[in-house]
């Protein structure tokens, strides 16, 4: 076989083997599919509004598939999870103080087909910052000239309050100041002669202020004001008068007539020839003339027993007869019949029954006694039952003595016969 033919056959065999090898790798290697899914990362710098601005761009190579950034070394520029649509370009910017080195590296993933790209990067260096990017110089503002203001001269005046405080000798003085600069600090001093007796300080809001000095003694006063940016001013002198009122003389009052208090004294009346029933006497003193009173007699239970009307005289006595006995009684004095009580008795009057008729004692039979020795009949009249009891006691004593005498006589006669 000729050498030329052999060389040609080896060359064809080598070419065929190469084609078959390439075709086999393309069919067997999955990485070959990933070569179609990739990102293109680019960067540029420009001066925007006197500030360096870096612009980052990421372009998706797939026309029909969207991708997601799953890795980013600068998440503040390109956050992880950024979505980039099919065939779209993601743009992010950042500002820097001047030319610098920056690198952005990202990894994209296409969920459709489950393909992950390898890391893609772009870097910017100071050489990529072209030209100058400086702010124009800043000059401080120039205030317009201020026209000087003429000096302000304040005015101050004093007024004394009228005497409206009864019973006191002090008064108030008010200082009124005008013409102060707005916002000026002021001091007002009050003088009594050469002595400062009080002062007031403050800040003038609208150029006019007032200050009141209270509790001043009578006398002459003047005031001075001094403020920042102003000359001082002095007021005229005023006089604060004594506010204590003059008390009018008091005429001595005529003494009032003594007031008498009605009094009642109740006493029982002893039974006698003139008084034959239980009786009490009520003595009343301290009555007023031209007044009408009612004396009411009360029993021990406080119930009304009897009453009498008396006229207004100084003294009076009321007699109540025909009372029940034995019993105790009291009395009250009322102003007008049925009116208020103006006096009452302190003690009770105890009354007993009266024996007004004569009492005949029975005749006692005496053995062997002469008719002349018969006790006479004794009429008993006197102060009630006490007189009757006394008479009865006397009768018993006489009868007892007569019996004793008779027995002694009999014993003597028997002795003589023996």
Steps between C-alpha positions, in 0.01 A plus 500: 500500500628843410615724782277793391191284525598383847549855626162604359323208665659576839397863470139409424492252785633765741244753387217252536618400847511866601147563376366194676677595822362850489150372433526250785611764749220727398247226561649363822618817684222705677733793534461571134140609570613749760711686250181657363379632848719783623511860622687792356622739773633846408592817691562866420565828688375853426479837677134577573411827678861546610501151653671180374234241415577133424249315283482117514313299234408129494352364173308168483614299193178298477224642282220284643612429857525728805774454757561563870824630655590246769845636593628863521815635658341844524143434623454872567535555122348176363298325772482120505167397352495770231281392206617575141247440225571320170750695289481792750779707658506580872652843579629617842689818591708622791682823583860520621720780627761452222673252269526158661519124441169308499409145396154348468464120483163327460369150428174449310254211510230409246227299664362397165741227409666516847817658364754692717759722339854538619604823678508802271697817591579853394766733649552876486834667570603863558598518132137460408413830672560750220534876556431700815186493712519784758238712668515872435639704789246605760521854625326615822197721443552867540242664726367830375616800697282578800393854548591615851193561716473818694535459878172443683419708806251331735243684707384402848202621704377417853141476625381431855196288563209671677417408855294187447646291782285565804679469830858515366754778467681364191436551129631389157705692243513396132783594261416512125789499251472556124750539217720199586664303214326172430672222693701742715581405859390769744523586871256730681609642837262672744649772721382657823733793522852367420414145613396219265199336668416247225592398144366292208680342204383329182509489121299742289291309248341790312674804643246571778512351851343564841609412852294531821661558839258399778480563873668841499486737793369853449761736354663636182634263231678521163620229257784448252523253209816369335495272192757349265545714192314792658576792720344506844196705589367642827138557596352792683434476875161386627355486851343187649244604759399323816217258422397433860143629542426741783284321751201715610457551875282240664223630721459304821198280484226549752468205731201285434245466774541186704297212371298327766439130479159375613516268798237269652490369858237240588403428862221295660240689711430355841145396569316746722152632564534700177659221297310173510638330185856418383640832373829632350624855452712601194696823551616662169764778473686674212197553277491771233222753487260485205567128459250224563610176663348165586591304813449126446494253791653158424478168682795267559456348154527847337132511400310827524262510800381861494601841363438870559558814288685792659587843364843651476583632845823478689382247758196278521370204697271228369301266729391153384239330730304177496799286408530126542702387802737361597691616186788719377466792263720736292425806286622663179458854364412547132513822296139545394258209530654195334823690412865421570615416852688789664529366854443188709512393860798317640345311793182298536219594739380199704137535620298281741122465556322755721241412779284807484192379708475443884577150635313359810699241691311195639422476875695226674315305775686519827424242771387644833563844380293799583322672221715804568804300399368440150720662235338789326435503133781693319431683181797453269583761247840584384768438247375184336551150617791598726249676736275191500786268577618725785153504658467125469839449664400725795180304549689173517742636757215622725317170481812306583567713809144454626525122472826492696354716781192276533709187536716658771186595700369145481827353626496746797143403599577130492800555722288683763235219506765242563 
